Amino acid sequence: MNKCVTNGAVSYQQTPCPSKQPRRDPTLEELNAAEKRRRAEAASAAVGGAREVTAAPAAVSGGFGCDGRQYCSQMRSCAEAKYFLANCPGAKMDGDRNGIPCEKQWCAR
């Protein structure tokens, strides 16, 4: 379903909205450039924001990011598990609540 606005009137159609110019799909280079701009803006916002200052170095150094993973079996390293435990909501990797995640799989003493 497409929501179209023509001369201020809203209509819903099964077909694409009419346009005076033909629609062109973006190229891979354009998509990559847009993603780089988005990441650069997010990085500059993280440097300026006090809330994200502690998370930014770990994300930059390890290249980790919260993506919904919660369990040790989904991790690939101790560093990644520590990042998820410290920065991502819903992480279930510290059963004994001692601050060390995935002690049996990745972060053995």
mmCIF file of the C-alpha atoms, coordinates in Angstrom:
data_MODEL
# 
_entry.id   MODEL 
# 
loop_
_atom_site.group_PDB 
_atom_site.id 
_atom_site.type_symbol 
_atom_site.label_atom_id 
_atom_site.label_alt_id 
_atom_site.label_comp_id 
_atom_site.label_asym_id 
_atom_site.label_entity_id 
_atom_site.label_seq_id 
_atom_site.pdbx_PDB_ins_code 
_atom_site.Cartn_x 
_atom_site.Cartn_y 
_atom_site.Cartn_z 
_atom_site.occupancy 
_atom_site.B_iso_or_equiv 
_atom_site.pdbx_formal_charge 
_atom_site.auth_seq_id 
_atom_site.auth_comp_id 
_atom_site.auth_asym_id 
_atom_site.auth_atom_id 
_atom_site.pdbx_PDB_model_num 
ATOM 1   C CA . MET A 1 1   ? 0.000  0.000   0.000   1.00 0.00 ? 1   MET A CA 1 
ATOM 2   C CA . ASN A 1 2   ? 1.379  3.414   -0.929  1.00 0.00 ? 2   ASN A CA 1 
ATOM 3   C CA . LYS A 1 3   ? 0.430  6.690   0.734   1.00 0.00 ? 3   LYS A CA 1 
ATOM 4   C CA . CYS A 1 4   ? 0.398  9.414   -1.921  1.00 0.00 ? 4   CYS A CA 1 
ATOM 5   C CA . VAL A 1 5   ? 0.032  13.172  -1.451  1.00 0.00 ? 5   VAL A CA 1 
ATOM 6   C CA . THR A 1 6   ? -1.112 15.059  -4.527  1.00 0.00 ? 6   THR A CA 1 
ATOM 7   C CA . ASN A 1 7   ? -1.861 18.792  -4.246  1.00 0.00 ? 7   ASN A CA 1 
ATOM 8   C CA . GLY A 1 8   ? -2.291 18.395  -0.480  1.00 0.00 ? 8   GLY A CA 1 
ATOM 9   C CA . ALA A 1 9   ? -4.773 15.514  -0.777  1.00 0.00 ? 9   ALA A CA 1 
ATOM 10  C CA . VAL A 1 10  ? -3.783 12.152  0.711   1.00 0.00 ? 10  VAL A CA 1 
ATOM 11  C CA . SER A 1 11  ? -4.722 8.930   -1.060  1.00 0.00 ? 11  SER A CA 1 
ATOM 12  C CA . TYR A 1 12  ? -3.763 5.281   -0.597  1.00 0.00 ? 12  TYR A CA 1 
ATOM 13  C CA . GLN A 1 13  ? -3.015 3.167   -3.666  1.00 0.00 ? 13  GLN A CA 1 
ATOM 14  C CA . GLN A 1 14  ? -1.816 -0.309  -4.540  1.00 0.00 ? 14  GLN A CA 1 
ATOM 15  C CA . THR A 1 15  ? 0.423  1.109   -7.266  1.00 0.00 ? 15  THR A CA 1 
ATOM 16  C CA . PRO A 1 16  ? 3.338  3.516   -6.745  1.00 0.00 ? 16  PRO A CA 1 
ATOM 17  C CA . CYS A 1 17  ? 2.469  7.196   -6.419  1.00 0.00 ? 17  CYS A CA 1 
ATOM 18  C CA . PRO A 1 18  ? 2.427  9.137   -9.677  1.00 0.00 ? 18  PRO A CA 1 
ATOM 19  C CA . SER A 1 19  ? 5.485  11.280  -10.251 1.00 0.00 ? 19  SER A CA 1 
ATOM 20  C CA . LYS A 1 20  ? 6.620  13.696  -12.899 1.00 0.00 ? 20  LYS A CA 1 
ATOM 21  C CA . GLN A 1 21  ? 10.090 12.137  -12.852 1.00 0.00 ? 21  GLN A CA 1 
ATOM 22  C CA . PRO A 1 22  ? 10.879 8.447   -13.282 1.00 0.00 ? 22  PRO A CA 1 
ATOM 23  C CA . ARG A 1 23  ? 12.038 6.741   -10.108 1.00 0.00 ? 23  ARG A CA 1 
ATOM 24  C CA . ARG A 1 24  ? 15.650 5.603   -10.102 1.00 0.00 ? 24  ARG A CA 1 
ATOM 25  C CA . ASP A 1 25  ? 16.960 3.047   -7.628  1.00 0.00 ? 25  ASP A CA 1 
ATOM 26  C CA . PRO A 1 26  ? 20.050 4.203   -5.721  1.00 0.00 ? 26  PRO A CA 1 
ATOM 27  C CA . THR A 1 27  ? 23.401 2.737   -6.686  1.00 0.00 ? 27  THR A CA 1 
ATOM 28  C CA . LEU A 1 28  ? 25.561 0.778   -4.258  1.00 0.00 ? 28  LEU A CA 1 
ATOM 29  C CA . GLU A 1 29  ? 27.984 3.711   -4.063  1.00 0.00 ? 29  GLU A CA 1 
ATOM 30  C CA . GLU A 1 30  ? 25.155 6.090   -3.120  1.00 0.00 ? 30  GLU A CA 1 
ATOM 31  C CA . LEU A 1 31  ? 23.900 3.705   -0.426  1.00 0.00 ? 31  LEU A CA 1 
ATOM 32  C CA . ASN A 1 32  ? 27.427 3.285   0.989   1.00 0.00 ? 32  ASN A CA 1 
ATOM 33  C CA . ALA A 1 33  ? 27.985 7.049   1.022   1.00 0.00 ? 33  ALA A CA 1 
ATOM 34  C CA . ALA A 1 34  ? 24.674 7.593   2.838   1.00 0.00 ? 34  ALA A CA 1 
ATOM 35  C CA . GLU A 1 35  ? 25.605 4.944   5.424   1.00 0.00 ? 35  GLU A CA 1 
ATOM 36  C CA . LYS A 1 36  ? 29.026 6.553   5.978   1.00 0.00 ? 36  LYS A CA 1 
ATOM 37  C CA . ARG A 1 37  ? 27.352 9.942   6.514   1.00 0.00 ? 37  ARG A CA 1 
ATOM 38  C CA . ARG A 1 38  ? 24.878 8.390   8.979   1.00 0.00 ? 38  ARG A CA 1 
ATOM 39  C CA . ARG A 1 39  ? 27.687 6.723   10.943  1.00 0.00 ? 39  ARG A CA 1 
ATOM 40  C CA . ALA A 1 40  ? 29.781 9.906   10.977  1.00 0.00 ? 40  ALA A CA 1 
ATOM 41  C CA . GLU A 1 41  ? 26.805 11.883  12.301  1.00 0.00 ? 41  GLU A CA 1 
ATOM 42  C CA . ALA A 1 42  ? 26.166 9.250   14.970  1.00 0.00 ? 42  ALA A CA 1 
ATOM 43  C CA . ALA A 1 43  ? 29.833 9.286   15.996  1.00 0.00 ? 43  ALA A CA 1 
ATOM 44  C CA . SER A 1 44  ? 29.913 13.073  16.271  1.00 0.00 ? 44  SER A CA 1 
ATOM 45  C CA . ALA A 1 45  ? 26.698 13.008  18.312  1.00 0.00 ? 45  ALA A CA 1 
ATOM 46  C CA . ALA A 1 46  ? 28.219 10.380  20.625  1.00 0.00 ? 46  ALA A CA 1 
ATOM 47  C CA . VAL A 1 47  ? 31.274 12.542  21.245  1.00 0.00 ? 47  VAL A CA 1 
ATOM 48  C CA . GLY A 1 48  ? 29.079 15.515  22.139  1.00 0.00 ? 48  GLY A CA 1 
ATOM 49  C CA . GLY A 1 49  ? 26.595 13.603  24.290  1.00 0.00 ? 49  GLY A CA 1 
ATOM 50  C CA . ALA A 1 50  ? 27.578 12.844  27.880  1.00 0.00 ? 50  ALA A CA 1 
ATOM 51  C CA . ARG A 1 51  ? 25.390 9.734   27.985  1.00 0.00 ? 51  ARG A CA 1 
ATOM 52  C CA . GLU A 1 52  ? 27.230 7.948   25.186  1.00 0.00 ? 52  GLU A CA 1 
ATOM 53  C CA . VAL A 1 53  ? 30.800 8.982   25.964  1.00 0.00 ? 53  VAL A CA 1 
ATOM 54  C CA . THR A 1 54  ? 31.482 5.774   27.909  1.00 0.00 ? 54  THR A CA 1 
ATOM 55  C CA . ALA A 1 55  ? 30.030 3.526   25.184  1.00 0.00 ? 55  ALA A CA 1 
ATOM 56  C CA . ALA A 1 56  ? 31.774 5.169   22.232  1.00 0.00 ? 56  ALA A CA 1 
ATOM 57  C CA . PRO A 1 57  ? 35.356 3.936   22.893  1.00 0.00 ? 57  PRO A CA 1 
ATOM 58  C CA . ALA A 1 58  ? 34.250 0.305   23.264  1.00 0.00 ? 58  ALA A CA 1 
ATOM 59  C CA . ALA A 1 59  ? 32.172 0.507   20.108  1.00 0.00 ? 59  ALA A CA 1 
ATOM 60  C CA . VAL A 1 60  ? 35.014 2.069   18.149  1.00 0.00 ? 60  VAL A CA 1 
ATOM 61  C CA . SER A 1 61  ? 37.804 -0.176  19.445  1.00 0.00 ? 61  SER A CA 1 
ATOM 62  C CA . GLY A 1 62  ? 35.923 -3.471  19.232  1.00 0.00 ? 62  GLY A CA 1 
ATOM 63  C CA . GLY A 1 63  ? 33.506 -2.659  16.461  1.00 0.00 ? 63  GLY A CA 1 
ATOM 64  C CA . PHE A 1 64  ? 30.640 -4.042  18.540  1.00 0.00 ? 64  PHE A CA 1 
ATOM 65  C CA . GLY A 1 65  ? 27.087 -2.799  18.540  1.00 0.00 ? 65  GLY A CA 1 
ATOM 66  C CA . CYS A 1 66  ? 23.868 -3.806  20.249  1.00 0.00 ? 66  CYS A CA 1 
ATOM 67  C CA . ASP A 1 67  ? 21.935 -5.963  17.816  1.00 0.00 ? 67  ASP A CA 1 
ATOM 68  C CA . GLY A 1 68  ? 19.596 -7.952  20.030  1.00 0.00 ? 68  GLY A CA 1 
ATOM 69  C CA . ARG A 1 69  ? 21.906 -10.800 20.995  1.00 0.00 ? 69  ARG A CA 1 
ATOM 70  C CA . GLN A 1 70  ? 21.571 -11.756 24.661  1.00 0.00 ? 70  GLN A CA 1 
ATOM 71  C CA . TYR A 1 71  ? 23.319 -15.080 25.331  1.00 0.00 ? 71  TYR A CA 1 
ATOM 72  C CA . CYS A 1 72  ? 26.917 -16.302 25.572  1.00 0.00 ? 72  CYS A CA 1 
ATOM 73  C CA . SER A 1 73  ? 26.333 -18.800 22.780  1.00 0.00 ? 73  SER A CA 1 
ATOM 74  C CA . GLN A 1 74  ? 25.768 -15.838 20.453  1.00 0.00 ? 74  GLN A CA 1 
ATOM 75  C CA . MET A 1 75  ? 29.080 -14.135 21.305  1.00 0.00 ? 75  MET A CA 1 
ATOM 76  C CA . ARG A 1 76  ? 32.429 -14.594 19.534  1.00 0.00 ? 76  ARG A CA 1 
ATOM 77  C CA . SER A 1 77  ? 34.831 -13.331 22.217  1.00 0.00 ? 77  SER A CA 1 
ATOM 78  C CA . CYS A 1 78  ? 35.162 -12.259 25.832  1.00 0.00 ? 78  CYS A CA 1 
ATOM 79  C CA . ALA A 1 79  ? 35.540 -8.625  24.762  1.00 0.00 ? 79  ALA A CA 1 
ATOM 80  C CA . GLU A 1 80  ? 32.301 -8.805  22.803  1.00 0.00 ? 80  GLU A CA 1 
ATOM 81  C CA . ALA A 1 81  ? 30.481 -10.379 25.775  1.00 0.00 ? 81  ALA A CA 1 
ATOM 82  C CA . LYS A 1 82  ? 31.791 -7.645  28.099  1.00 0.00 ? 82  LYS A CA 1 
ATOM 83  C CA . TYR A 1 83  ? 30.636 -4.952  25.673  1.00 0.00 ? 83  TYR A CA 1 
ATOM 84  C CA . PHE A 1 84  ? 27.142 -6.437  25.430  1.00 0.00 ? 84  PHE A CA 1 
ATOM 85  C CA . LEU A 1 85  ? 26.836 -6.844  29.201  1.00 0.00 ? 85  LEU A CA 1 
ATOM 86  C CA . ALA A 1 86  ? 27.913 -3.243  29.836  1.00 0.00 ? 86  ALA A CA 1 
ATOM 87  C CA . ASN A 1 87  ? 26.068 -1.492  26.999  1.00 0.00 ? 87  ASN A CA 1 
ATOM 88  C CA . CYS A 1 88  ? 23.141 -3.506  25.683  1.00 0.00 ? 88  CYS A CA 1 
ATOM 89  C CA . PRO A 1 89  ? 19.750 -3.965  27.324  1.00 0.00 ? 89  PRO A CA 1 
ATOM 90  C CA . GLY A 1 90  ? 18.535 -7.490  28.026  1.00 0.00 ? 90  GLY A CA 1 
ATOM 91  C CA . ALA A 1 91  ? 21.959 -9.178  28.093  1.00 0.00 ? 91  ALA A CA 1 
ATOM 92  C CA . LYS A 1 92  ? 21.717 -12.496 29.964  1.00 0.00 ? 92  LYS A CA 1 
ATOM 93  C CA . MET A 1 93  ? 25.382 -13.426 30.272  1.00 0.00 ? 93  MET A CA 1 
ATOM 94  C CA . ASP A 1 94  ? 26.231 -13.078 33.957  1.00 0.00 ? 94  ASP A CA 1 
ATOM 95  C CA . GLY A 1 95  ? 24.389 -15.795 35.848  1.00 0.00 ? 95  GLY A CA 1 
ATOM 96  C CA . ASP A 1 96  ? 26.245 -15.295 39.135  1.00 0.00 ? 96  ASP A CA 1 
ATOM 97  C CA . ARG A 1 97  ? 26.076 -11.476 38.812  1.00 0.00 ? 97  ARG A CA 1 
ATOM 98  C CA . ASN A 1 98  ? 29.751 -10.920 39.534  1.00 0.00 ? 98  ASN A CA 1 
ATOM 99  C CA . GLY A 1 99  ? 30.298 -8.621  36.548  1.00 0.00 ? 99  GLY A CA 1 
ATOM 100 C CA . ILE A 1 100 ? 32.162 -11.208 34.459  1.00 0.00 ? 100 ILE A CA 1 
ATOM 101 C CA . PRO A 1 101 ? 30.090 -12.457 31.517  1.00 0.00 ? 101 PRO A CA 1 
ATOM 102 C CA . CYS A 1 102 ? 30.306 -15.890 29.906  1.00 0.00 ? 102 CYS A CA 1 
ATOM 103 C CA . GLU A 1 103 ? 32.789 -17.340 32.415  1.00 0.00 ? 103 GLU A CA 1 
ATOM 104 C CA . LYS A 1 104 ? 32.425 -20.890 31.109  1.00 0.00 ? 104 LYS A CA 1 
ATOM 105 C CA . GLN A 1 105 ? 32.551 -20.073 27.388  1.00 0.00 ? 105 GLN A CA 1 
ATOM 106 C CA . TRP A 1 106 ? 34.715 -16.973 26.883  1.00 0.00 ? 106 TRP A CA 1 
ATOM 107 C CA . CYS A 1 107 ? 35.899 -15.167 29.992  1.00 0.00 ? 107 CYS A CA 1 
ATOM 108 C CA . ALA A 1 108 ? 37.391 -17.987 32.078  1.00 0.00 ? 108 ALA A CA 1 
ATOM 109 C CA . ARG A 1 109 ? 39.547 -16.835 34.968  1.00 0.00 ? 109 ARG A CA 1 
# 
